[in-house]
Amino acid sequence: MSRRVVPWTLAASLVGSIVLSSWPAAADDAAPANSGDTAWMLVATILVLFMTLPGLALFYGGLVRSKNVLSVLMQTFAITCGASTLWLIVGYGLSFANGGEANPFSGGFHKIFLDGVGLTDLSGTIPETVFFMFQMTFAIITPALIVGAYPERMKFPAVFLFSMLWLLVVYTPVAHWVWGGGWLAELGVKDFAGGLVVHLNAGVAALVVAGVLGRRKGHPQDLSTPHNPGMTMAGASMLWVGWFGFNAGSALTAGGNAGMAMLVTHISASVAGLTWMAVQWRHRGKPTLVGIVSGSIAGLAAITPASGYVGPYGALTIGVGAGVVCYFGSEVVKRFIKVDDSLDVFGVHGVGGALGVILTAFFASTSLGGLGQDASVWHQLWVQLVGVAVVALWSGGLSYVIIKLVNAAVGLRVSGQHEDHGLDITQHGETAYKL
């Protein structure tokens, strides 16, 4: 009996195999994510978050007075938590949702709470959940950069409310315009990793907030030097390392483009640090640790929009330009405009981001060692300038409206007595040092 069953069993198995092989693949059998790209983007996401926590927090914390260091750390940490939550609820959809109600000026609401995004959904060659997380880290650090404009004098409720409103009203539309298929992308603006979306956007907002808020008490006559330049250097070093995720990660693949972005990022930071040091040495008589690390951050900001388009020669030139232009840009804000942008957010990030966006038009050209571009240099320059002007006006105008609304709602400045005692104890009931 068993000998007769076997042939029939084999025949049934053969027929079943033929039928199944011709049946449409199930959804779970869709093309999988590229494991190499996914692994790299997971690492890049961690690196960019590392830029804010602890990098930016320590960089800013060392630059303020000892009685205010915890307030800066608290502000950056709270912004990280708040921005992450808002990004999940609605920020990601407003920036990157397509289809439905999406248009050239804004995304949509159909991906709130990541609705409809499953484990197998891809963004390019990586899971959309990884892309969501990577872009979240950019949404975190951009309002956190603005913290450097107002330390030592702004109420914590005002800091948090302004940051969350700014993220939704200012950041998400610009991210959509440039990276989400919006109208600036259609125009041909080149911003590889955030010269417009992050640095110019935050830098202009910082200038506006500092102008509305007013100077620190005693500024500029009675202000002490940064309380811990060593902490600032440690934070800057973390920013530098994290920036590889920022720029090379923006390639969204683990290929040659990411490698070149990493290379030019490091060169620009190195050259800008040396350039700032040389200019300060000549201008002030001595090179300082805070000066050289500020120069390196300026070089990182300037290479950010160009990092996916330029080669080593472009990186070197952009680094020199950032070291000179950002140094004097910071001086202009302090000495001529007389705005107390306390930690030079506009001078370093705003000026650096704009400079990098503009120079991308030249150094993306293959004749100058770049990776090539479709438009002529002069047409691309015009497009880049349009991007700079639009983002500056958008960020400046709406930041002014938001900061005024926040002032009406909760007030902006701490009292003069609280400013004297420091924000650590008066706003948070803690002190950084037991002296």
LUMNU-762520 format. One record per residue (C-alpha): residue in one letter; x, y, z. Coordinates in steps of 0.02 Angstrom, whole numbers. Each point is the difference from the previous one (the first is absolute). Layout:
<atom r="a" xx="X" yy="Y" zz="Z"/>
...
***
This chain:
<atom r="m" xx="0" yy="0" zz="0"/>
<atom r="s" xx="138" yy="123" zz="44"/>
<atom r="r" xx="88" yy="-30" zz="-167"/>
<atom r="r" xx="-155" yy="59" zz="-94"/>
<atom r="v" xx="-22" yy="158" zz="106"/>
<atom r="v" xx="173" yy="69" zz="-31"/>
<atom r="p" xx="-19" yy="35" zz="-188"/>
<atom r="w" xx="-164" yy="89" zz="30"/>
<atom r="t" xx="78" yy="103" zz="140"/>
<atom r="l" xx="144" yy="52" zz="-112"/>
<atom r="a" xx="-120" yy="47" zz="-139"/>
<atom r="a" xx="-105" yy="107" zz="117"/>
<atom r="s" xx="155" yy="87" zz="66"/>
<atom r="l" xx="59" yy="38" zz="-177"/>
<atom r="v" xx="-167" yy="74" zz="-51"/>
<atom r="g" xx="-7" yy="102" zz="161"/>
<atom r="s" xx="174" yy="70" zz="-31"/>
<atom r="i" xx="-47" yy="54" zz="-177"/>
<atom r="v" xx="-159" yy="86" zz="61"/>
<atom r="l" xx="86" yy="90" zz="144"/>
<atom r="s" xx="143" yy="58" zz="-110"/>
<atom r="s" xx="-122" yy="87" zz="-116"/>
<atom r="w" xx="-104" yy="79" zz="140"/>
<atom r="p" xx="27" yy="189" zz="33"/>
<atom r="a" xx="123" yy="36" zz="140"/>
<atom r="a" xx="-76" yy="47" zz="167"/>
<atom r="a" xx="32" yy="173" zz="72"/>
<atom r="d" xx="128" yy="-70" zz="122"/>
<atom r="d" xx="101" yy="-63" zz="-149"/>
<atom r="a" xx="29" yy="177" zz="-67"/>
<atom r="a" xx="178" yy="53" zz="-37"/>
<atom r="p" xx="90" yy="12" zz="168"/>
<atom r="a" xx="99" yy="150" zz="60"/>
<atom r="n" xx="183" yy="6" zz="-46"/>
<atom r="s" xx="86" yy="-65" zz="156"/>
<atom r="g" xx="161" yy="100" zz="-27"/>
<atom r="d" xx="-91" yy="164" zz="-27"/>
<atom r="t" xx="-114" yy="-35" zz="147"/>
<atom r="a" xx="145" yy="-39" zz="117"/>
<atom r="w" xx="90" yy="159" zz="-50"/>
<atom r="m" xx="-156" yy="107" zz="23"/>
<atom r="l" xx="-30" yy="-72" zz="173"/>
<atom r="v" xx="176" yy="53" zz="46"/>
<atom r="a" xx="-21" yy="171" zz="-82"/>
<atom r="t" xx="-160" yy="29" zz="97"/>
<atom r="i" xx="90" yy="-37" zz="164"/>
<atom r="l" xx="141" yy="118" zz="-50"/>
<atom r="v" xx="-118" yy="145" zz="-36"/>
<atom r="l" xx="-91" yy="-23" zz="165"/>
<atom r="f" xx="172" yy="-5" zz="83"/>
<atom r="m" xx="28" yy="174" zz="-72"/>
<atom r="t" xx="-138" yy="73" zz="108"/>
<atom r="l" xx="13" yy="-116" zz="150"/>
<atom r="p" xx="130" yy="25" zz="64"/>
<atom r="g" xx="100" yy="96" zz="-132"/>
<atom r="l" xx="-95" yy="162" zz="-22"/>
<atom r="a" xx="-52" yy="3" zz="183"/>
<atom r="l" xx="181" yy="-7" zz="59"/>
<atom r="f" xx="61" yy="120" zz="-135"/>
<atom r="y" xx="-125" yy="132" zz="55"/>
<atom r="g" xx="13" yy="-45" zz="184"/>
<atom r="g" xx="185" yy="40" zz="7"/>
<atom r="l" xx="-26" yy="170" zz="-80"/>
<atom r="v" xx="-118" yy="71" zz="131"/>
<atom r="r" xx="34" yy="48" zz="180"/>
<atom r="s" xx="3" yy="-136" zz="132"/>
<atom r="k" xx="-165" yy="56" zz="75"/>
<atom r="n" xx="-89" yy="-32" zz="-165"/>
<atom r="v" xx="77" yy="-161" zz="-65"/>
<atom r="l" xx="-139" yy="-116" zz="58"/>
<atom r="s" xx="-132" yy="111" zz="-79"/>
<atom r="v" xx="81" yy="-24" zz="-171"/>
<atom r="l" xx="12" yy="-188" zz="25"/>
<atom r="m" xx="-183" yy="-4" zz="55"/>
<atom r="q" xx="-56" yy="100" zz="-151"/>
<atom r="t" xx="86" yy="-112" zz="-126"/>
<atom r="f" xx="-62" yy="-159" zz="86"/>
<atom r="a" xx="-180" yy="62" zz="11"/>
<atom r="i" xx="3" yy="55" zz="-183"/>
<atom r="t" xx="60" yy="-174" zz="-48"/>
<atom r="c" xx="-145" yy="-81" zz="90"/>
<atom r="g" xx="-130" yy="123" zz="-63"/>
<atom r="a" xx="59" yy="1" zz="-181"/>
<atom r="s" xx="3" yy="-190" zz="-5"/>
<atom r="t" xx="-181" yy="-7" zz="59"/>
<atom r="l" xx="-60" yy="133" zz="-122"/>
<atom r="w" xx="93" yy="-84" zz="-143"/>
<atom r="l" xx="-98" yy="-159" zz="31"/>
<atom r="i" xx="-167" yy="85" zz="20"/>
<atom r="v" xx="4" yy="115" zz="-151"/>
<atom r="g" xx="173" yy="68" zz="-45"/>
<atom r="y" xx="55" yy="-143" zz="-111"/>
<atom r="g" xx="-159" yy="4" zz="-101"/>
<atom r="l" xx="8" yy="188" zz="-25"/>
<atom r="s" xx="179" yy="-16" zz="-63"/>
<atom r="f" xx="3" yy="-162" zz="-99"/>
<atom r="a" xx="-175" yy="-68" zz="-31"/>
<atom r="n" xx="-42" yy="-9" zz="-185"/>
<atom r="g" xx="-162" yy="-30" zz="-91"/>
<atom r="g" xx="-168" yy="46" zz="74"/>
<atom r="e" xx="-1" yy="181" zz="57"/>
<atom r="a" xx="188" yy="24" zz="-28"/>
<atom r="n" xx="48" yy="146" zz="-113"/>
<atom r="p" xx="158" yy="97" zz="-47"/>
<atom r="f" xx="-11" yy="101" zz="161"/>
<atom r="s" xx="-45" yy="-129" zz="132"/>
<atom r="g" xx="-16" yy="-186" zz="30"/>
<atom r="g" xx="-158" yy="-72" zz="73"/>
<atom r="f" xx="-81" yy="-74" zz="154"/>
<atom r="h" xx="-22" yy="-178" zz="-62"/>
<atom r="k" xx="158" yy="-62" zz="87"/>
<atom r="i" xx="-39" yy="67" zz="173"/>
<atom r="f" xx="60" yy="-122" zz="131"/>
<atom r="l" xx="82" yy="-91" zz="-147"/>
<atom r="d" xx="-172" yy="-60" zz="-51"/>
<atom r="g" xx="14" yy="-127" zz="-141"/>
<atom r="v" xx="189" yy="-22" zz="13"/>
<atom r="g" xx="42" yy="-184" zz="27"/>
<atom r="l" xx="158" yy="-99" zz="29"/>
<atom r="t" xx="21" yy="-39" zz="-185"/>
<atom r="d" xx="-32" yy="176" zz="-67"/>
<atom r="l" xx="156" yy="74" zz="-80"/>
<atom r="s" xx="68" yy="173" zz="-29"/>
<atom r="g" xx="122" yy="-32" zz="-140"/>
<atom r="t" xx="102" yy="-150" zz="54"/>
<atom r="i" xx="-28" yy="17" zz="188"/>
<atom r="p" xx="-153" yy="-29" zz="111"/>
<atom r="e" xx="-108" yy="154" zz="14"/>
<atom r="t" xx="10" yy="-15" zz="189"/>
<atom r="v" xx="189" yy="27" zz="-12"/>
<atom r="f" xx="-25" yy="149" zz="-116"/>
<atom r="f" xx="-127" yy="69" zz="124"/>
<atom r="m" xx="127" yy="-15" zz="142"/>
<atom r="f" xx="142" yy="75" zz="-102"/>
<atom r="q" xx="-103" yy="152" zz="-46"/>
<atom r="m" xx="-62" yy="14" zz="179"/>
<atom r="t" xx="178" yy="33" zz="58"/>
<atom r="f" xx="9" yy="149" zz="-119"/>
<atom r="a" xx="-165" yy="65" zz="68"/>
<atom r="i" xx="74" yy="-14" zz="175"/>
<atom r="i" xx="164" yy="91" zz="-27"/>
<atom r="t" xx="-68" yy="146" zz="-101"/>
<atom r="p" xx="-103" yy="84" zz="137"/>
<atom r="a" xx="133" yy="-54" zz="126"/>
<atom r="l" xx="128" yy="105" zz="-96"/>
<atom r="i" xx="-105" yy="155" zz="37"/>
<atom r="v" xx="32" yy="-26" zz="187"/>
<atom r="g" xx="168" yy="85" zz="-26"/>
<atom r="a" xx="-85" yy="165" zz="-38"/>
<atom r="y" xx="-87" yy="25" zz="167"/>
<atom r="p" xx="90" yy="-86" zz="146"/>
<atom r="e" xx="6" yy="75" zz="174"/>
<atom r="r" xx="-158" yy="106" zz="-17"/>
<atom r="m" xx="-150" yy="-90" zz="-76"/>
<atom r="k" xx="-135" yy="-88" zz="100"/>
<atom r="f" xx="-6" yy="-188" zz="-20"/>
<atom r="p" xx="-187" yy="-5" zz="-46"/>
<atom r="a" xx="34" yy="128" zz="-137"/>
<atom r="v" xx="148" yy="-102" zz="-65"/>
<atom r="f" xx="-103" yy="-158" zz="-13"/>
<atom r="l" xx="-156" yy="80" zz="-74"/>
<atom r="f" xx="98" yy="99" zz="-129"/>
<atom r="s" xx="101" yy="-153" zz="-52"/>
<atom r="m" xx="-152" yy="-110" zz="-28"/>
<atom r="l" xx="-98" yy="133" zz="-95"/>
<atom r="w" xx="152" yy="42" zz="-105"/>
<atom r="l" xx="27" yy="-182" zz="-45"/>
<atom r="l" xx="-177" yy="-18" zz="-65"/>
<atom r="v" xx="-24" yy="170" zz="-82"/>
<atom r="v" xx="174" yy="39" zz="-68"/>
<atom r="y" xx="103" yy="-160" zz="-13"/>
<atom r="t" xx="-123" yy="-125" zz="-74"/>
<atom r="p" xx="-48" yy="106" zz="-152"/>
<atom r="v" xx="183" yy="36" zz="-43"/>
<atom r="a" xx="44" yy="-184" zz="18"/>
<atom r="h" xx="-142" yy="-41" zz="-121"/>
<atom r="w" xx="51" yy="135" zz="-124"/>
<atom r="v" xx="179" yy="-63" zz="-11"/>
<atom r="w" xx="-2" yy="-186" zz="45"/>
<atom r="g" xx="-181" yy="-53" zz="-13"/>
<atom r="g" xx="-25" yy="34" zz="-185"/>
<atom r="g" xx="-61" yy="179" zz="26"/>
<atom r="w" xx="18" yy="152" zz="-110"/>
<atom r="l" xx="182" yy="40" zz="40"/>
<atom r="a" xx="48" yy="-178" zz="-46"/>
<atom r="e" xx="-95" yy="19" zz="-164"/>
<atom r="l" xx="91" yy="165" zz="-29"/>
<atom r="g" xx="165" yy="-95" zz="14"/>
<atom r="v" xx="69" yy="64" zz="166"/>
<atom r="k" xx="147" yy="-103" zz="61"/>
<atom r="d" xx="5" yy="-26" zz="188"/>
<atom r="f" xx="72" yy="-171" zz="34"/>
<atom r="a" xx="-10" yy="-7" zz="189"/>
<atom r="g" xx="-74" yy="161" zz="68"/>
<atom r="g" xx="86" yy="164" zz="-41"/>
<atom r="l" xx="-172" yy="76" zz="-28"/>
<atom r="v" xx="-114" yy="-117" zz="96"/>
<atom r="v" xx="106" yy="-5" zz="158"/>
<atom r="h" xx="137" yy="131" zz="11"/>
<atom r="l" xx="-67" yy="155" zz="-88"/>
<atom r="n" xx="-174" yy="-38" zz="67"/>
<atom r="a" xx="60" yy="-9" zz="180"/>
<atom r="g" xx="127" yy="140" zz="-18"/>
<atom r="v" xx="-126" yy="129" zz="-60"/>
<atom r="a" xx="-123" yy="-52" zz="135"/>
<atom r="a" xx="138" yy="20" zz="130"/>
<atom r="l" xx="36" yy="177" zz="-58"/>
<atom r="v" xx="-183" yy="47" zz="10"/>
<atom r="v" xx="-28" yy="-77" zz="172"/>
<atom r="a" xx="157" yy="81" zz="71"/>
<atom r="g" xx="-54" yy="168" zz="-71"/>
<atom r="v" xx="-175" yy="-10" zz="76"/>
<atom r="l" xx="63" yy="-68" zz="166"/>
<atom r="g" xx="133" yy="133" zz="26"/>
<atom r="r" xx="175" yy="-11" zz="69"/>
<atom r="r" xx="57" yy="-91" zz="154"/>
<atom r="k" xx="15" yy="107" zz="155"/>
<atom r="g" xx="164" yy="94" zz="-7"/>
<atom r="h" xx="33" yy="-43" zz="-182"/>
<atom r="p" xx="129" yy="29" zz="-66"/>
<atom r="q" xx="100" yy="84" zz="138"/>
<atom r="d" xx="-21" yy="-118" zz="148"/>
<atom r="l" xx="-9" yy="-172" zz="-79"/>
<atom r="s" xx="123" yy="-132" zz="56"/>
<atom r="t" xx="87" yy="-122" zz="-116"/>
<atom r="p" xx="-67" yy="-176" zz="-33"/>
<atom r="h" xx="5" yy="-96" zz="164"/>
<atom r="n" xx="70" yy="-162" zz="-73"/>
<atom r="p" xx="86" yy="5" zz="-170"/>
<atom r="g" xx="50" yy="-182" zz="25"/>
<atom r="m" xx="-183" yy="-50" zz="6"/>
<atom r="t" xx="-29" yy="100" zz="-159"/>
<atom r="m" xx="144" yy="-89" zz="-87"/>
<atom r="a" xx="-70" yy="-170" zz="53"/>
<atom r="g" xx="-171" yy="47" zz="-66"/>
<atom r="a" xx="74" yy="64" zz="-162"/>
<atom r="s" xx="95" yy="-163" zz="-23"/>
<atom r="m" xx="-163" yy="-97" zz="20"/>
<atom r="l" xx="-82" yy="115" zz="-126"/>
<atom r="w" xx="142" yy="-31" zz="-122"/>
<atom r="v" xx="-15" yy="-189" zz="14"/>
<atom r="g" xx="-189" yy="6" zz="-8"/>
<atom r="w" xx="8" yy="110" zz="-155"/>
<atom r="f" xx="59" yy="-151" zz="-100"/>
<atom r="g" xx="-173" yy="-72" zz="28"/>
<atom r="f" xx="-77" yy="168" zz="-40"/>
<atom r="n" xx="85" yy="21" zz="-170"/>
<atom r="a" xx="53" yy="-174" zz="-55"/>
<atom r="g" xx="-165" yy="-70" zz="63"/>
<atom r="s" xx="-94" yy="119" zz="-114"/>
<atom r="a" xx="56" yy="-106" zz="-146"/>
<atom r="l" xx="-125" yy="-129" zz="69"/>
<atom r="t" xx="113" yy="-138" zz="-67"/>
<atom r="a" xx="164" yy="-79" zz="51"/>
<atom r="g" xx="89" yy="40" zz="-163"/>
<atom r="g" xx="128" yy="115" zz="-77"/>
<atom r="n" xx="-107" yy="156" zz="22"/>
<atom r="a" xx="-2" yy="-28" zz="188"/>
<atom r="g" xx="188" yy="-26" zz="-1"/>
<atom r="m" xx="33" yy="163" zz="-93"/>
<atom r="a" xx="-121" yy="94" zz="113"/>
<atom r="m" xx="96" yy="-63" zz="152"/>
<atom r="l" xx="167" yy="48" zz="-76"/>
<atom r="v" xx="-49" yy="179" zz="-46"/>
<atom r="t" xx="-84" yy="24" zz="169"/>
<atom r="h" xx="160" yy="-38" zz="93"/>
<atom r="i" xx="109" yy="107" zz="-113"/>
<atom r="s" xx="-114" yy="151" zz="12"/>
<atom r="a" xx="-7" yy="-10" zz="190"/>
<atom r="s" xx="188" yy="-16" zz="14"/>
<atom r="v" xx="40" yy="144" zz="-117"/>
<atom r="a" xx="-132" yy="114" zz="74"/>
<atom r="g" xx="67" yy="-30" zz="176"/>
<atom r="l" xx="175" yy="47" zz="-54"/>
<atom r="t" xx="-63" yy="152" zz="-96"/>
<atom r="w" xx="-103" yy="67" zz="145"/>
<atom r="m" xx="149" yy="-27" zz="115"/>
<atom r="a" xx="114" yy="98" zz="-117"/>
<atom r="v" xx="-123" yy="143" zz="-21"/>
<atom r="q" xx="-30" yy="12" zz="187"/>
<atom r="w" xx="187" yy="-8" zz="34"/>
<atom r="r" xx="27" yy="144" zz="-118"/>
<atom r="h" xx="-152" yy="98" zz="58"/>
<atom r="r" xx="6" yy="-30" zz="188"/>
<atom r="g" xx="183" yy="-44" zz="31"/>
<atom r="k" xx="-26" yy="-177" zz="66"/>
<atom r="p" xx="-80" yy="-160" zz="-65"/>
<atom r="t" xx="-132" yy="-72" zz="116"/>
<atom r="l" xx="-74" yy="-173" zz="23"/>
<atom r="v" xx="-176" yy="70" zz="-16"/>
<atom r="g" xx="54" yy="86" zz="-161"/>
<atom r="i" xx="69" yy="-152" zz="-89"/>
<atom r="v" xx="-148" yy="-110" zz="47"/>
<atom r="s" xx="-121" yy="136" zz="-56"/>
<atom r="g" xx="91" yy="6" zz="-166"/>
<atom r="s" xx="-17" yy="-187" zz="-22"/>
<atom r="i" xx="-187" yy="9" zz="34"/>
<atom r="a" xx="-13" yy="139" zz="-129"/>
<atom r="g" xx="89" yy="-110" zz="-126"/>
<atom r="l" xx="-118" yy="-143" zz="37"/>
<atom r="a" xx="-152" yy="113" zz="-23"/>
<atom r="a" xx="67" yy="69" zz="-164"/>
<atom r="i" xx="41" yy="-169" zz="-78"/>
<atom r="t" xx="-168" yy="-74" zz="49"/>
<atom r="p" xx="-100" yy="56" zz="-153"/>
<atom r="a" xx="145" yy="-37" zz="-117"/>
<atom r="s" xx="60" yy="-165" zz="71"/>
<atom r="g" xx="-87" yy="-110" zz="-129"/>
<atom r="y" xx="53" yy="105" zz="-148"/>
<atom r="v" xx="179" yy="60" zz="22"/>
<atom r="g" xx="172" yy="-79" zz="4"/>
<atom r="p" xx="153" yy="30" zz="109"/>
<atom r="y" xx="49" yy="164" zz="-86"/>
<atom r="g" xx="-173" yy="69" zz="32"/>
<atom r="a" xx="7" yy="-57" zz="181"/>
<atom r="l" xx="167" yy="86" zz="28"/>
<atom r="t" xx="-62" yy="164" zz="-76"/>
<atom r="i" xx="-165" yy="-5" zz="93"/>
<atom r="g" xx="95" yy="-31" zz="162"/>
<atom r="v" xx="110" yy="153" zz="-27"/>
<atom r="g" xx="-152" yy="104" zz="-45"/>
<atom r="a" xx="-94" yy="-57" zz="155"/>
<atom r="g" xx="146" yy="38" zz="115"/>
<atom r="v" xx="13" yy="180" zz="-64"/>
<atom r="v" xx="-181" yy="45" zz="-39"/>
<atom r="c" xx="-78" yy="-78" zz="155"/>
<atom r="y" xx="130" yy="80" zz="114"/>
<atom r="f" xx="-37" yy="174" zz="-64"/>
<atom r="g" xx="-186" yy="-39" zz="-15"/>
<atom r="s" xx="-3" yy="-33" zz="187"/>
<atom r="e" xx="96" yy="161" zz="31"/>
<atom r="v" xx="-125" yy="100" zz="-104"/>
<atom r="v" xx="-147" yy="-65" zz="101"/>
<atom r="k" xx="83" yy="43" zz="165"/>
<atom r="r" xx="85" yy="165" zz="-40"/>
<atom r="f" xx="-104" yy="82" zz="-137"/>
<atom r="i" xx="-175" yy="-72" zz="6"/>
<atom r="k" xx="23" yy="-13" zz="190"/>
<atom r="v" xx="-114" yy="-150" zz="20"/>
<atom r="d" xx="45" yy="-116" zz="144"/>
<atom r="d" xx="-1" yy="-162" zz="-98"/>
<atom r="s" xx="92" yy="-71" zz="149"/>
<atom r="l" xx="84" yy="-153" zz="-75"/>
<atom r="d" xx="14" yy="61" zz="-181"/>
<atom r="v" xx="-138" yy="-108" zz="-73"/>
<atom r="f" xx="-30" yy="118" zz="-145"/>
<atom r="g" xx="183" yy="36" zz="-31"/>
<atom r="v" xx="50" yy="-184" zz="-1"/>
<atom r="h" xx="-154" yy="-93" zz="-61"/>
<atom r="g" xx="-99" yy="132" zz="-94"/>
<atom r="v" xx="148" yy="76" zz="-91"/>
<atom r="g" xx="86" yy="-168" zz="-21"/>
<atom r="g" xx="-155" yy="-85" zz="-69"/>
<atom r="a" xx="-34" yy="140" zz="-124"/>
<atom r="l" xx="182" yy="4" zz="-55"/>
<atom r="g" xx="1" yy="-187" zz="-32"/>
<atom r="v" xx="-162" yy="7" zz="-99"/>
<atom r="i" xx="68" yy="138" zz="-112"/>
<atom r="l" xx="172" yy="-79" zz="-27"/>
<atom r="t" xx="-82" yy="-165" zz="-47"/>
<atom r="a" xx="-49" yy="79" zz="-165"/>
<atom r="f" xx="184" yy="20" zz="-44"/>
<atom r="f" xx="86" yy="-150" zz="77"/>
<atom r="a" xx="-128" yy="-128" zz="-57"/>
<atom r="s" xx="68" yy="31" zz="-174"/>
<atom r="t" xx="114" yy="-138" zz="-66"/>
<atom r="s" xx="123" yy="133" zz="-58"/>
<atom r="l" xx="30" yy="42" zz="184"/>
<atom r="g" xx="8" yy="-180" zz="59"/>
<atom r="g" xx="-186" yy="-19" zz="38"/>
<atom r="l" xx="-114" yy="-145" zz="-42"/>
<atom r="g" xx="-93" yy="93" zz="-136"/>
<atom r="q" xx="-167" yy="89" zz="-18"/>
<atom r="d" xx="-132" yy="13" zz="-133"/>
<atom r="a" xx="-13" yy="190" zz="-9"/>
<atom r="s" xx="133" yy="128" zz="-42"/>
<atom r="v" xx="97" yy="77" zz="143"/>
<atom r="w" xx="-88" yy="168" zz="-17"/>
<atom r="h" xx="-174" yy="-74" zz="-10"/>
<atom r="q" xx="37" yy="-108" zz="152"/>
<atom r="l" xx="67" yy="152" zz="92"/>
<atom r="w" xx="-164" yy="91" zz="-33"/>
<atom r="v" xx="-100" yy="-149" zz="64"/>
<atom r="q" xx="108" yy="-12" zz="157"/>
<atom r="l" xx="-21" yy="186" zz="35"/>
<atom r="v" xx="-188" yy="-18" zz="-17"/>
<atom r="g" xx="7" yy="-140" zz="128"/>
<atom r="v" xx="102" yy="105" zz="121"/>
<atom r="a" xx="-114" yy="152" zz="-16"/>
<atom r="v" xx="-162" yy="-98" zz="18"/>
<atom r="v" xx="55" yy="-100" zz="152"/>
<atom r="a" xx="73" yy="154" zz="85"/>
<atom r="l" xx="-161" yy="99" zz="-25"/>
<atom r="w" xx="-111" yy="-146" zz="51"/>
<atom r="s" xx="98" yy="-40" zz="157"/>
<atom r="g" xx="26" yy="182" zz="49"/>
<atom r="g" xx="-181" yy="54" zz="-23"/>
<atom r="l" xx="-84" yy="-148" zz="82"/>
<atom r="s" xx="128" yy="-10" zz="142"/>
<atom r="y" xx="-44" yy="181" zz="42"/>
<atom r="v" xx="-185" yy="-40" zz="4"/>
<atom r="i" xx="25" yy="-156" zz="107"/>
<atom r="i" xx="114" yy="83" zz="127"/>
<atom r="k" xx="-125" yy="143" zz="20"/>
<atom r="l" xx="-142" yy="-124" zz="28"/>
<atom r="v" xx="104" yy="-94" zz="128"/>
<atom r="n" xx="38" yy="163" zz="89"/>
<atom r="a" xx="-186" yy="39" zz="10"/>
<atom r="a" xx="-38" yy="-175" zz="63"/>
<atom r="v" xx="134" yy="-34" zz="132"/>
<atom r="g" xx="125" yy="143" zz="-7"/>
<atom r="l" xx="179" yy="-15" zz="-61"/>
<atom r="r" xx="128" yy="66" zz="123"/>
<atom r="v" xx="37" yy="-50" zz="177"/>
<atom r="s" xx="8" yy="141" zz="127"/>
<atom r="g" xx="160" yy="95" zz="27"/>
<atom r="q" xx="20" yy="-82" zz="171"/>
<atom r="h" xx="-18" yy="-174" zz="-75"/>
<atom r="e" xx="126" yy="46" zz="-134"/>
<atom r="d" xx="123" yy="51" zz="135"/>
<atom r="h" xx="-22" yy="-163" zz="94"/>
<atom r="g" xx="5" yy="-105" zz="-158"/>
<atom r="l" xx="-129" yy="-106" zz="-88"/>
<atom r="d" xx="61" yy="-165" zz="73"/>
<atom r="i" xx="-66" yy="36" zz="174"/>
<atom r="t" xx="-142" yy="120" zz="-43"/>
<atom r="q" xx="-77" yy="-98" zz="-144"/>
<atom r="h" xx="45" yy="-179" zz="47"/>
<atom r="g" xx="47" yy="-3" zz="184"/>
<atom r="e" xx="169" yy="-80" zz="-35"/>
<atom r="t" xx="183" yy="49" zz="-10"/>
<atom r="a" xx="135" yy="-75" zz="-108"/>
<atom r="y" xx="143" yy="23" zz="122"/>
<atom r="k" xx="13" yy="-7" zz="189"/>
<atom r="l" xx="131" yy="134" zz="31"/>
***
